[in-house]
Amino acid sequence: MSDESRTAQLDGAGPYIHFCIVEGCGKWGGWGFRHGHDEPKWWCYEHYPYKRGTVRNEAAELADSIGLP
């Protein structure tokens, strides 16, 4: 039997290609999330803003800049 006469049926369950949202990056966006029903946002690992320690480092820099102990 041949299925060449049938057209491909896309059900939306296959893999999708998504790239980093940082303009000009072009790397594979393997790190992402979405809020509620919004479109997902994708980053490469280099640009992913929520890496472990990143938020903590930014908070420490902010505390230093305003003079908190």
PDB file of N, CA, C and O in Angstrom, chain B, residues numbered from 101:
ATOM      1  N   MET B 101       0.845  -1.187   0.000  1.00  0.00           N
ATOM      2  CA  MET B 101       0.000   0.000   0.000  1.00  0.00           C
ATOM      3  C   MET B 101       0.881   1.238   0.000  1.00  0.00           C
ATOM      4  O   MET B 101       1.958   1.257   0.596  1.00  0.00           O
ATOM      5  N   SER B 102       0.417   2.237  -0.658  1.00  0.00           N
ATOM      6  CA  SER B 102       1.164   3.485  -0.727  1.00  0.00           C
ATOM      7  C   SER B 102       0.316   4.613  -0.158  1.00  0.00           C
ATOM      8  O   SER B 102      -0.892   4.677  -0.382  1.00  0.00           O
ATOM      9  N   ASP B 103       0.960   5.482   0.568  1.00  0.00           N
ATOM     10  CA  ASP B 103       0.233   6.631   1.110  1.00  0.00           C
ATOM     11  C   ASP B 103       0.646   7.925   0.420  1.00  0.00           C
ATOM     12  O   ASP B 103       0.384   9.012   0.934  1.00  0.00           O
ATOM     13  N   GLU B 104       1.285   7.816  -0.734  1.00  0.00           N
ATOM     14  CA  GLU B 104       1.757   9.004  -1.436  1.00  0.00           C
ATOM     15  C   GLU B 104       0.625   9.881  -1.941  1.00  0.00           C
ATOM     16  O   GLU B 104       0.827  11.078  -2.146  1.00  0.00           O
ATOM     17  N   SER B 105      -0.549   9.326  -2.144  1.00  0.00           N
ATOM     18  CA  SER B 105      -1.657  10.127  -2.651  1.00  0.00           C
ATOM     19  C   SER B 105      -2.327  10.943  -1.548  1.00  0.00           C
ATOM     20  O   SER B 105      -3.116  11.844  -1.831  1.00  0.00           O
ATOM     21  N   ARG B 106      -2.010  10.627  -0.287  1.00  0.00           N
ATOM     22  CA  ARG B 106      -2.610  11.363   0.823  1.00  0.00           C
ATOM     23  C   ARG B 106      -1.764  12.580   1.178  1.00  0.00           C
ATOM     24  O   ARG B 106      -0.540  12.561   1.042  1.00  0.00           O
ATOM     25  N   THR B 107      -2.420  13.617   1.625  1.00  0.00           N
ATOM     26  CA  THR B 107      -1.699  14.807   2.073  1.00  0.00           C
ATOM     27  C   THR B 107      -1.353  14.662   3.546  1.00  0.00           C
ATOM     28  O   THR B 107      -2.029  13.953   4.292  1.00  0.00           O
ATOM     29  N   ALA B 108      -0.316  15.328   3.942  1.00  0.00           N
ATOM     30  CA  ALA B 108       0.095  15.288   5.351  1.00  0.00           C
ATOM     31  C   ALA B 108      -0.946  15.996   6.199  1.00  0.00           C
ATOM     32  O   ALA B 108      -1.468  17.041   5.812  1.00  0.00           O
ATOM     33  N   GLN B 109      -1.238  15.434   7.335  1.00  0.00           N
ATOM     34  CA  GLN B 109      -2.177  16.047   8.260  1.00  0.00           C
ATOM     35  C   GLN B 109      -1.412  16.515   9.486  1.00  0.00           C
ATOM     36  O   GLN B 109      -0.800  15.718  10.196  1.00  0.00           O
ATOM     37  N   LEU B 110      -1.455  17.805   9.719  1.00  0.00           N
ATOM     38  CA  LEU B 110      -0.767  18.371  10.870  1.00  0.00           C
ATOM     39  C   LEU B 110      -1.765  18.550  11.999  1.00  0.00           C
ATOM     40  O   LEU B 110      -2.766  19.249  11.844  1.00  0.00           O
ATOM     41  N   ASP B 111      -1.495  17.921  13.129  1.00  0.00           N
ATOM     42  CA  ASP B 111      -2.419  18.008  14.255  1.00  0.00           C
ATOM     43  C   ASP B 111      -1.922  18.936  15.353  1.00  0.00           C
ATOM     44  O   ASP B 111      -2.570  19.064  16.392  1.00  0.00           O
ATOM     45  N   GLY B 112      -0.782  19.584  15.139  1.00  0.00           N
ATOM     46  CA  GLY B 112      -0.267  20.503  16.138  1.00  0.00           C
ATOM     47  C   GLY B 112       0.483  19.825  17.267  1.00  0.00           C
ATOM     48  O   GLY B 112       0.844  20.485  18.242  1.00  0.00           O
ATOM     49  N   ALA B 113       0.727  18.530  17.165  1.00  0.00           N
ATOM     50  CA  ALA B 113       1.394  17.822  18.245  1.00  0.00           C
ATOM     51  C   ALA B 113       2.878  17.594  17.971  1.00  0.00           C
ATOM     52  O   ALA B 113       3.583  17.028  18.807  1.00  0.00           O
ATOM     53  N   GLY B 114       3.350  18.024  16.822  1.00  0.00           N
ATOM     54  CA  GLY B 114       4.743  17.782  16.464  1.00  0.00           C
ATOM     55  C   GLY B 114       5.687  18.816  17.058  1.00  0.00           C
ATOM     56  O   GLY B 114       5.254  19.764  17.713  1.00  0.00           O
ATOM     57  N   PRO B 115       6.980  18.623  16.824  1.00  0.00           N
ATOM     58  CA  PRO B 115       7.965  19.582  17.339  1.00  0.00           C
ATOM     59  C   PRO B 115       7.868  20.912  16.601  1.00  0.00           C
ATOM     60  O   PRO B 115       7.526  20.955  15.419  1.00  0.00           O
ATOM     61  N   TYR B 116       8.165  21.969  17.294  1.00  0.00           N
ATOM     62  CA  TYR B 116       8.143  23.293  16.704  1.00  0.00           C
ATOM     63  C   TYR B 116       9.537  23.889  16.771  1.00  0.00           C
ATOM     64  O   TYR B 116      10.301  23.607  17.695  1.00  0.00           O
ATOM     65  N   ILE B 117       9.856  24.698  15.803  1.00  0.00           N
ATOM     66  CA  ILE B 117      11.142  25.374  15.788  1.00  0.00           C
ATOM     67  C   ILE B 117      10.930  26.762  16.370  1.00  0.00           C
ATOM     68  O   ILE B 117      10.143  27.550  15.845  1.00  0.00           O
ATOM     69  N   HIS B 118      11.626  27.054  17.442  1.00  0.00           N
ATOM     70  CA  HIS B 118      11.541  28.384  18.034  1.00  0.00           C
ATOM     71  C   HIS B 118      12.941  28.850  18.382  1.00  0.00           C
ATOM     72  O   HIS B 118      13.773  28.080  18.863  1.00  0.00           O
ATOM     73  N   PHE B 119      13.182  30.125  18.128  1.00  0.00           N
ATOM     74  CA  PHE B 119      14.497  30.703  18.325  1.00  0.00           C
ATOM     75  C   PHE B 119      14.467  31.713  19.458  1.00  0.00           C
ATOM     76  O   PHE B 119      13.400  32.148  19.892  1.00  0.00           O
ATOM     77  N   CYS B 120      15.634  32.076  19.924  1.00  0.00           N
ATOM     78  CA  CYS B 120      15.792  33.062  20.988  1.00  0.00           C
ATOM     79  C   CYS B 120      15.117  34.370  20.580  1.00  0.00           C
ATOM     80  O   CYS B 120      15.244  34.806  19.435  1.00  0.00           O
ATOM     81  N   ILE B 121      14.392  35.001  21.522  1.00  0.00           N
ATOM     82  CA  ILE B 121      13.673  36.232  21.203  1.00  0.00           C
ATOM     83  C   ILE B 121      14.566  37.465  21.195  1.00  0.00           C
ATOM     84  O   ILE B 121      14.121  38.545  20.804  1.00  0.00           O
ATOM     85  N   VAL B 122      15.823  37.322  21.622  1.00  0.00           N
ATOM     86  CA  VAL B 122      16.736  38.459  21.611  1.00  0.00           C
ATOM     87  C   VAL B 122      17.082  38.770  20.160  1.00  0.00           C
ATOM     88  O   VAL B 122      17.571  37.909  19.429  1.00  0.00           O
ATOM     89  N   GLU B 123      16.825  39.996  19.754  1.00  0.00           N
ATOM     90  CA  GLU B 123      17.023  40.394  18.369  1.00  0.00           C
ATOM     91  C   GLU B 123      18.466  40.172  17.936  1.00  0.00           C
ATOM     92  O   GLU B 123      19.405  40.595  18.611  1.00  0.00           O
ATOM     93  N   GLY B 124      18.622  39.505  16.804  1.00  0.00           N
ATOM     94  CA  GLY B 124      19.942  39.259  16.251  1.00  0.00           C
ATOM     95  C   GLY B 124      20.637  38.018  16.777  1.00  0.00           C
ATOM     96  O   GLY B 124      21.733  37.698  16.316  1.00  0.00           O
ATOM     97  N   CYS B 125      20.042  37.308  17.723  1.00  0.00           N
ATOM     98  CA  CYS B 125      20.695  36.128  18.302  1.00  0.00           C
ATOM     99  C   CYS B 125      20.634  34.948  17.332  1.00  0.00           C
ATOM    100  O   CYS B 125      21.669  34.473  16.866  1.00  0.00           O
ATOM    101  N   GLY B 126      19.435  34.480  17.030  1.00  0.00           N
ATOM    102  CA  GLY B 126      19.264  33.393  16.079  1.00  0.00           C
ATOM    103  C   GLY B 126      19.550  31.999  16.600  1.00  0.00           C
ATOM    104  O   GLY B 126      19.447  31.038  15.837  1.00  0.00           O
ATOM    105  N   LYS B 127      19.909  31.845  17.876  1.00  0.00           N
ATOM    106  CA  LYS B 127      20.176  30.518  18.430  1.00  0.00           C
ATOM    107  C   LYS B 127      18.868  29.820  18.783  1.00  0.00           C
ATOM    108  O   LYS B 127      17.824  30.459  18.918  1.00  0.00           O
ATOM    109  N   TRP B 128      18.940  28.503  18.929  1.00  0.00           N
ATOM    110  CA  TRP B 128      17.791  27.696  19.309  1.00  0.00           C
ATOM    111  C   TRP B 128      17.255  28.164  20.655  1.00  0.00           C
ATOM    112  O   TRP B 128      18.015  28.291  21.615  1.00  0.00           O
ATOM    113  N   GLY B 129      15.957  28.421  20.733  1.00  0.00           N
ATOM    114  CA  GLY B 129      15.328  28.863  21.972  1.00  0.00           C
ATOM    115  C   GLY B 129      14.799  27.692  22.760  1.00  0.00           C
ATOM    116  O   GLY B 129      13.607  27.391  22.700  1.00  0.00           O
ATOM    117  N   GLY B 130      15.651  27.034  23.487  1.00  0.00           N
ATOM    118  CA  GLY B 130      15.259  25.853  24.242  1.00  0.00           C
ATOM    119  C   GLY B 130      14.757  26.150  25.642  1.00  0.00           C
ATOM    120  O   GLY B 130      14.319  25.239  26.345  1.00  0.00           O
ATOM    121  N   TRP B 131      14.811  27.398  26.058  1.00  0.00           N
ATOM    122  CA  TRP B 131      14.395  27.785  27.411  1.00  0.00           C
ATOM    123  C   TRP B 131      13.261  28.784  27.288  1.00  0.00           C
ATOM    124  O   TRP B 131      13.441  29.857  26.713  1.00  0.00           O
ATOM    125  N   GLY B 132      12.098  28.446  27.818  1.00  0.00           N
ATOM    126  CA  GLY B 132      10.992  29.371  27.685  1.00  0.00           C
ATOM    127  C   GLY B 132       9.839  29.070  28.613  1.00  0.00           C
ATOM    128  O   GLY B 132       9.830  28.073  29.334  1.00  0.00           O
ATOM    129  N   PHE B 133       8.870  29.960  28.574  1.00  0.00           N
ATOM    130  CA  PHE B 133       7.656  29.795  29.353  1.00  0.00           C
ATOM    131  C   PHE B 133       6.609  30.751  28.813  1.00  0.00           C
ATOM    132  O   PHE B 133       6.889  31.566  27.934  1.00  0.00           O
ATOM    133  N   ARG B 134       5.418  30.645  29.339  1.00  0.00           N
ATOM    134  CA  ARG B 134       4.375  31.608  29.012  1.00  0.00           C
ATOM    135  C   ARG B 134       3.547  31.864  30.255  1.00  0.00           C
ATOM    136  O   ARG B 134       3.482  31.033  31.161  1.00  0.00           O
ATOM    137  N   HIS B 135       2.921  33.019  30.285  1.00  0.00           N
ATOM    138  CA  HIS B 135       2.027  33.394  31.377  1.00  0.00           C
ATOM    139  C   HIS B 135       0.599  33.220  30.881  1.00  0.00           C
ATOM    140  O   HIS B 135       0.201  33.834  29.891  1.00  0.00           O
ATOM    141  N   GLY B 136      -0.161  32.395  31.562  1.00  0.00           N
ATOM    142  CA  GLY B 136      -1.559  32.203  31.188  1.00  0.00           C
ATOM    143  C   GLY B 136      -1.707  31.724  29.756  1.00  0.00           C
ATOM    144  O   GLY B 136      -1.120  30.717  29.357  1.00  0.00           O
ATOM    145  N   HIS B 137      -2.502  32.462  28.987  1.00  0.00           N
ATOM    146  CA  HIS B 137      -2.759  32.089  27.599  1.00  0.00           C
ATOM    147  C   HIS B 137      -1.933  32.910  26.621  1.00  0.00           C
ATOM    148  O   HIS B 137      -2.206  32.893  25.421  1.00  0.00           O
ATOM    149  N   ASP B 138      -0.926  33.629  27.110  1.00  0.00           N
ATOM    150  CA  ASP B 138      -0.059  34.409  26.228  1.00  0.00           C
ATOM    151  C   ASP B 138       0.771  33.481  25.349  1.00  0.00           C
ATOM    152  O   ASP B 138       0.901  32.287  25.621  1.00  0.00           O
ATOM    153  N   GLU B 139       1.328  34.059  24.290  1.00  0.00           N
ATOM    154  CA  GLU B 139       2.253  33.311  23.451  1.00  0.00           C
ATOM    155  C   GLU B 139       3.506  32.998  24.257  1.00  0.00           C
ATOM    156  O   GLU B 139       3.961  33.844  25.027  1.00  0.00           O
ATOM    157  N   PRO B 140       4.071  31.817  24.102  1.00  0.00           N
ATOM    158  CA  PRO B 140       5.304  31.510  24.828  1.00  0.00           C
ATOM    159  C   PRO B 140       6.466  32.352  24.327  1.00  0.00           C
ATOM    160  O   PRO B 140       6.524  32.723  23.154  1.00  0.00           O
ATOM    161  N   LYS B 141       7.385  32.646  25.229  1.00  0.00           N
ATOM    162  CA  LYS B 141       8.606  33.375  24.889  1.00  0.00           C
ATOM    163  C   LYS B 141       9.765  32.412  25.066  1.00  0.00           C
ATOM    164  O   LYS B 141       9.819  31.667  26.044  1.00  0.00           O
ATOM    165  N   TRP B 142      10.687  32.427  24.126  1.00  0.00           N
ATOM    166  CA  TRP B 142      11.792  31.476  24.123  1.00  0.00           C
ATOM    167  C   TRP B 142      13.127  32.201  24.087  1.00  0.00           C
ATOM    168  O   TRP B 142      13.278  33.216  23.407  1.00  0.00           O
ATOM    169  N   TRP B 143      14.101  31.665  24.834  1.00  0.00           N
ATOM    170  CA  TRP B 143      15.454  32.210  24.876  1.00  0.00           C
ATOM    171  C   TRP B 143      16.456  31.081  24.683  1.00  0.00           C
ATOM    172  O   TRP B 143      16.158  29.922  24.972  1.00  0.00           O
ATOM    173  N   CYS B 144      17.655  31.428  24.190  1.00  0.00           N
ATOM    174  CA  CYS B 144      18.762  30.481  24.248  1.00  0.00           C
ATOM    175  C   CYS B 144      19.283  30.525  25.685  1.00  0.00           C
ATOM    176  O   CYS B 144      18.907  31.415  26.448  1.00  0.00           O
ATOM    177  N   TYR B 145      20.132  29.586  26.059  1.00  0.00           N
ATOM    178  CA  TYR B 145      20.598  29.544  27.443  1.00  0.00           C
ATOM    179  C   TYR B 145      21.377  30.806  27.803  1.00  0.00           C
ATOM    180  O   TYR B 145      21.295  31.293  28.930  1.00  0.00           O
ATOM    181  N   GLU B 146      22.120  31.325  26.854  1.00  0.00           N
ATOM    182  CA  GLU B 146      22.922  32.526  27.117  1.00  0.00           C
ATOM    183  C   GLU B 146      22.063  33.717  27.520  1.00  0.00           C
ATOM    184  O   GLU B 146      22.455  34.499  28.386  1.00  0.00           O
ATOM    185  N   HIS B 147      20.891  33.862  26.898  1.00  0.00           N
ATOM    186  CA  HIS B 147      20.034  35.020  27.145  1.00  0.00           C
ATOM    187  C   HIS B 147      18.884  34.749  28.108  1.00  0.00           C
ATOM    188  O   HIS B 147      18.144  35.672  28.449  1.00  0.00           O
ATOM    189  N   TYR B 148      18.718  33.510  28.553  1.00  0.00           N
ATOM    190  CA  TYR B 148      17.601  33.174  29.436  1.00  0.00           C
ATOM    191  C   TYR B 148      17.709  33.965  30.737  1.00  0.00           C
ATOM    192  O   TYR B 148      18.684  33.805  31.471  1.00  0.00           O
ATOM    193  N   PRO B 149      16.730  34.812  31.037  1.00  0.00           N
ATOM    194  CA  PRO B 149      16.852  35.718  32.184  1.00  0.00           C
ATOM    195  C   PRO B 149      16.576  35.078  33.542  1.00  0.00           C
ATOM    196  O   PRO B 149      16.820  35.712  34.569  1.00  0.00           O
ATOM    197  N   TYR B 150      16.084  33.866  33.581  1.00  0.00           N
ATOM    198  CA  TYR B 150      15.686  33.271  34.854  1.00  0.00           C
ATOM    199  C   TYR B 150      16.572  32.100  35.257  1.00  0.00           C
ATOM    200  O   TYR B 150      16.110  31.180  35.932  1.00  0.00           O
ATOM    201  N   LYS B 151      17.841  32.123  34.850  1.00  0.00           N
ATOM    202  CA  LYS B 151      18.772  31.073  35.263  1.00  0.00           C
ATOM    203  C   LYS B 151      18.964  31.134  36.765  1.00  0.00           C
ATOM    204  O   LYS B 151      18.827  32.193  37.378  1.00  0.00           O
ATOM    205  N   ARG B 152      19.282  29.993  37.354  1.00  0.00           N
ATOM    206  CA  ARG B 152      19.527  29.933  38.792  1.00  0.00           C
ATOM    207  C   ARG B 152      20.636  30.918  39.139  1.00  0.00           C
ATOM    208  O   ARG B 152      21.720  30.885  38.557  1.00  0.00           O
ATOM    209  N   GLY B 153      20.352  31.785  40.086  1.00  0.00           N
ATOM    210  CA  GLY B 153      21.343  32.760  40.537  1.00  0.00           C
ATOM    211  C   GLY B 153      21.246  34.104  39.846  1.00  0.00           C
ATOM    212  O   GLY B 153      21.708  35.102  40.398  1.00  0.00           O
ATOM    213  N   THR B 154      20.662  34.167  38.656  1.00  0.00           N
ATOM    214  CA  THR B 154      20.599  35.429  37.928  1.00  0.00           C
ATOM    215  C   THR B 154      19.779  36.455  38.687  1.00  0.00           C
ATOM    216  O   THR B 154      20.225  37.588  38.871  1.00  0.00           O
ATOM    217  N   VAL B 155      18.595  36.081  39.129  1.00  0.00           N
ATOM    218  CA  VAL B 155      17.732  37.011  39.854  1.00  0.00           C
ATOM    219  C   VAL B 155      18.385  37.389  41.182  1.00  0.00           C
ATOM    220  O   VAL B 155      18.326  38.546  41.597  1.00  0.00           O
ATOM    221  N   ARG B 156      18.997  36.432  41.836  1.00  0.00           N
ATOM    222  CA  ARG B 156      19.677  36.702  43.101  1.00  0.00           C
ATOM    223  C   ARG B 156      20.816  37.701  42.894  1.00  0.00           C
ATOM    224  O   ARG B 156      20.991  38.613  43.703  1.00  0.00           O
ATOM    225  N   ASN B 157      21.587  37.541  41.827  1.00  0.00           N
ATOM    226  CA  ASN B 157      22.681  38.470  41.534  1.00  0.00           C
ATOM    227  C   ASN B 157      22.154  39.873  41.239  1.00  0.00           C
ATOM    228  O   ASN B 157      22.726  40.863  41.696  1.00  0.00           O
ATOM    229  N   GLU B 158      21.067  39.957  40.477  1.00  0.00           N
ATOM    230  CA  GLU B 158      20.484  41.261  40.169  1.00  0.00           C
ATOM    231  C   GLU B 158      19.969  41.935  41.435  1.00  0.00           C
ATOM    232  O   GLU B 158      20.115  43.148  41.589  1.00  0.00           O
ATOM    233  N   ALA B 159      19.369  41.171  42.339  1.00  0.00           N
ATOM    234  CA  ALA B 159      18.873  41.732  43.596  1.00  0.00           C
ATOM    235  C   ALA B 159      20.034  42.239  44.445  1.00  0.00           C
ATOM    236  O   ALA B 159      19.927  43.296  45.067  1.00  0.00           O
ATOM    237  N   ALA B 160      21.133  41.504  44.479  1.00  0.00           N
ATOM    238  CA  ALA B 160      22.307  41.932  45.248  1.00  0.00           C
ATOM    239  C   ALA B 160      22.901  43.211  44.669  1.00  0.00           C
ATOM    240  O   ALA B 160      23.304  44.101  45.418  1.00  0.00           O
ATOM    241  N   GLU B 161      22.960  43.311  43.345  1.00  0.00           N
ATOM    242  CA  GLU B 161      23.478  44.524  42.707  1.00  0.00           C
ATOM    243  C   GLU B 161      22.582  45.718  43.011  1.00  0.00           C
ATOM    244  O   GLU B 161      23.077  46.815  43.269  1.00  0.00           O
ATOM    245  N   LEU B 162      21.270  45.513  42.983  1.00  0.00           N
ATOM    246  CA  LEU B 162      20.328  46.585  43.299  1.00  0.00           C
ATOM    247  C   LEU B 162      20.494  47.024  44.748  1.00  0.00           C
ATOM    248  O   LEU B 162      20.514  48.221  45.034  1.00  0.00           O
ATOM    249  N   ALA B 163      20.611  46.070  45.660  1.00  0.00           N
ATOM    250  CA  ALA B 163      20.802  46.396  47.075  1.00  0.00           C
ATOM    251  C   ALA B 163      22.095  47.184  47.280  1.00  0.00           C
ATOM    252  O   ALA B 163      22.119  48.138  48.057  1.00  0.00           O
ATOM    253  N   ASP B 164      23.160  46.797  46.597  1.00  0.00           N
ATOM    254  CA  ASP B 164      24.428  47.525  46.694  1.00  0.00           C
ATOM    255  C   ASP B 164      24.295  48.946  46.162  1.00  0.00           C
ATOM    256  O   ASP B 164      24.856  49.885  46.727  1.00  0.00           O
ATOM    257  N   SER B 165      23.548  49.097  45.068  1.00  0.00           N
ATOM    258  CA  SER B 165      23.438  50.417  44.447  1.00  0.00           C
ATOM    259  C   SER B 165      22.638  51.403  45.300  1.00  0.00           C
ATOM    260  O   SER B 165      22.844  52.613  45.201  1.00  0.00           O
ATOM    261  N   ILE B 166      21.722  50.896  46.141  1.00  0.00           N
ATOM    262  CA  ILE B 166      20.950  51.813  46.995  1.00  0.00           C
ATOM    263  C   ILE B 166      21.463  51.821  48.431  1.00  0.00           C
ATOM    264  O   ILE B 166      20.876  52.463  49.302  1.00  0.00           O
ATOM    265  N   GLY B 167      22.571  51.100  48.678  1.00  0.00           N
ATOM    266  CA  GLY B 167      23.230  51.164  49.974  1.00  0.00           C
ATOM    267  C   GLY B 167      22.656  50.289  51.063  1.00  0.00           C
ATOM    268  O   GLY B 167      22.843  50.579  52.245  1.00  0.00           O
ATOM    269  N   LEU B 168      21.965  49.229  50.703  1.00  0.00           N
ATOM    270  CA  LEU B 168      21.450  48.305  51.719  1.00  0.00           C
ATOM    271  C   LEU B 168      22.565  47.371  52.175  1.00  0.00           C
ATOM    272  O   LEU B 168      23.437  47.009  51.385  1.00  0.00           O
ATOM    273  N   PRO B 169      22.539  46.978  53.448  1.00  0.00           N
ATOM    274  CA  PRO B 169      23.591  46.066  53.954  1.00  0.00           C
ATOM    275  C   PRO B 169      23.459  44.664  53.398  1.00  0.00           C
ATOM    276  O   PRO B 169      24.262  43.791  53.728  1.00  0.00           O
TER     277      PRO B 169
END
